[in-house]
Amino acid sequence: MNSIQPVVSTPLRVALVGASGIGKHHAKWVAALGGEVVALVGSSADTAAATAQALHDQFQINARPYHDLAAMLADTDPDLVHVCTPPHLHYDHVMALADHRCHLLCEKPLTWDDAKTGAQLLAEASEMVAATTQAGRVTAVNLQYTAVPTAYHALLEALGRPAASPRAFFMHMDSRRERNVYEIIWRELSPHCLSVLAAFCGSGHVDYDTVDLALGERQDRAQFVYVCADGSRCEAEIVVGTVLEGPLTRRFGINGVIADYEGRNDDQGLFRTVLKIGDAEQMSDDFMVLSIRQLLLAVTGQAERPLATLAEGLHNEQMQIEILARGRRTN
């Protein structure tokens, strides 16, 4: 963390809604990049206090604990709020922030509740985007793998390989979570893969008539065509799975040039992302760091936009849900 350079030189007050899971990583990197984590909202007074103490002990962050979002907003008036609660709570929390002046980031997906239909979820996500779209307001979704193409193209350049328009895309991402089976695997991992596809190809849409999604107990495989804005077509294949023992497969690429990636500490002990094609390596900041950095740059006017806007999060979720609706279980 010591080698992460702050990008915020003026006061930027940040609050977290949910900080005991992924939220603690948001807090860590916001602080490292120069923001001030002033408050957090937990599910109860006890859990909020415990989380605040954990952030202080681990990262020397002094965040005031709350268990009421409205009270936190009234007391602290943050510049930026990160919504890091479970997906079924995202809608309520983002809508509660809609009338506040703050910029905001929501974890992916924008909303998800297994008790609701895909149409209901997309209606909620659309409402979240519409309610928070205001001039001068930065809204983002944490699809951090949107940063992948930059690192990938840097590696290709080092190898002397020219970048090419994507005509074929492949990504395979495994996780270790035992509870991830069938549709849950797709729900948890496909947003990352779809965000990488969109980052390589640019704006466009899935040709849903081409979708073939096989849902297995421990692995899902989707094949479909992504139609780019210029009308060109990219043949896409996404594999997402759960591996309980042994190495995880994590790789991606375009036009058959596939890079493996992993996370490991650099010489200073900082966790980084490493891309490999053959014996060649390209080290990058962790994608989570890149996502938070770009958000802070956008909020402070140093960058035009975050890595992924809330509207792009809606597009991502639409692809995820529409592809899943065409899936079939294979065992």
TAMO-V305940 format. One record per helix or strand. SS is the DSSP state (@ for helix, = for strand). FROM is the first residue (numbers start at 1). TO is the last residue. If there is no record, write none. Layout:
BEGIN
SS | FROM | TO
SS | FROM | TO
END
This chain:
BEGIN
= | 13 | 17
@ | 23 | 32
= | 36 | 41
@ | 45 | 59
= | 64 | 66
@ | 69 | 76
= | 80 | 83
@ | 87 | 97
= | 103 | 106
@ | 118 | 132
= | 139 | 141
@ | 144 | 158
= | 168 | 175
@ | 182 | 201
= | 204 | 215
= | 219 | 228
= | 233 | 242
= | 250 | 254
= | 257 | 265
= | 271 | 277
= | 280 | 285
@ | 287 | 299
= | 309 | 309
@ | 310 | 324
= | 327 | 329
END
